[in-house]
């Protein structure tokens, strides 16, 4: 899991350097989203009870899986 956090942070930094030419408001919005997502991942890695972002995807769209299963 720690490997994925490091990869996510590296990809985020690449996006940040690519995004430098945008307006100041857009840069700060992207930076706050990257920092927030990074902190969320670190918390999910550090504490067993903290939900990972993937858990929210499963909670939100898990019901679709029952529709796709053949009967």
Secondary structure by P-SEA (a helix, b strand, c coil): caaaaaaaaaaaaaaaaaaccccaaaaaaaaaaaaaaaaaaaaaacccccccaaaaaaaacaaaaaaaccc
